[in-house]
């Protein structure tokens, strides 16, 4: 079980690969809602391509949390969906 601060209460992370994605470059700032969701998806797809051998289904095997440069959670990926 992993503990990612910023996930909804009751999120089941047991037996999941948990990923923290933080950016200190400001790449997440000044983006529209849809642009952020698209960026989160591209980043997580890149990460997933490197772990496909241990995470055979990203939608059920992976949980991710996205942070800004101040380490404030901006969004997450959980059970097939990206959320802000």
C-alpha positions as CSV (number, residue, x, y, z in Angstrom):
1,X,0.0,0.0,0.0
2,X,1.3,3.5,-0.8
3,X,0.2,6.7,0.7
4,X,-0.1,9.5,-1.7
5,X,-1.3,12.7,-0.1
6,X,-4.0,14.3,-2.3
7,X,-5.9,11.2,-3.4
8,X,-9.6,11.0,-2.5
9,X,-10.4,9.3,0.8
10,X,-10.9,5.6,0.4
11,X,-8.7,5.3,-2.7
12,X,-7.4,1.7,-2.7
13,X,-3.7,1.8,-3.4
14,X,-3.0,-1.7,-2.1
15,X,-0.9,-3.7,-4.7
16,X,-0.7,-0.7,-7.0
17,X,2.3,1.0,-8.4
18,X,2.2,4.5,-7.0
19,X,3.8,7.4,-8.9
20,X,4.5,10.9,-7.7
21,X,5.0,13.4,-10.6
22,X,6.4,16.7,-9.5
23,X,7.6,19.5,-11.7
24,X,9.8,22.4,-10.5
25,X,9.9,24.1,-13.9
26,X,6.4,25.7,-13.8
27,X,5.3,23.5,-16.7
28,X,1.9,23.0,-14.9
29,X,1.3,26.7,-14.2
30,X,-1.1,28.9,-16.3
31,X,-2.7,25.9,-18.1
32,X,-6.3,25.4,-18.7
33,X,-8.2,22.5,-17.1
34,X,-8.1,20.5,-20.3
35,X,-4.5,21.3,-21.1
36,X,-3.5,20.1,-17.6
37,X,-5.4,16.8,-18.0
38,X,-3.8,16.3,-21.5
39,X,-0.3,17.0,-20.1
40,X,-0.9,14.6,-17.1
41,X,-1.9,11.9,-19.6
42,X,1.2,12.4,-21.8
43,X,3.5,12.3,-18.8
44,X,2.0,9.2,-17.3
45,X,2.0,7.4,-20.7
46,X,5.7,8.1,-21.0
47,X,6.3,6.8,-17.5
48,X,4.1,3.7,-18.1
49,X,6.0,2.8,-21.2
50,X,9.0,2.1,-18.9
51,X,7.1,-0.1,-16.4
52,X,4.8,-2.1,-18.7
53,X,6.5,-5.4,-17.6
54,X,5.4,-5.0,-14.0
55,X,2.2,-3.0,-14.6
56,X,0.4,-5.0,-17.2
57,X,-2.7,-2.7,-17.1
58,X,-2.2,1.0,-16.4
59,X,-5.9,1.5,-15.6
60,X,-5.9,-1.0,-12.7
61,X,-2.2,-1.3,-11.7
62,X,-1.1,2.4,-11.5
63,X,-2.1,5.3,-9.3
64,X,-0.4,8.7,-9.9
65,X,-0.4,12.1,-8.2
66,X,0.7,15.3,-10.0
67,X,2.3,18.2,-8.0
68,X,3.3,21.7,-8.8
69,X,6.7,23.3,-7.9
70,X,5.4,24.0,-4.3
71,X,4.5,20.3,-3.9
72,X,0.8,21.1,-3.9
73,X,-1.3,18.3,-5.5
74,X,-2.8,19.4,-8.8
75,X,-4.4,16.2,-10.0
76,X,-4.3,12.4,-9.9
77,X,-4.8,9.3,-12.0
78,X,-6.9,6.6,-10.4
79,X,-9.1,3.8,-11.8
80,X,-8.7,4.8,-15.5
81,X,-9.4,8.5,-15.0
82,X,-7.5,11.7,-14.7
83,X,-8.8,14.2,-12.1
84,X,-7.9,17.8,-11.1
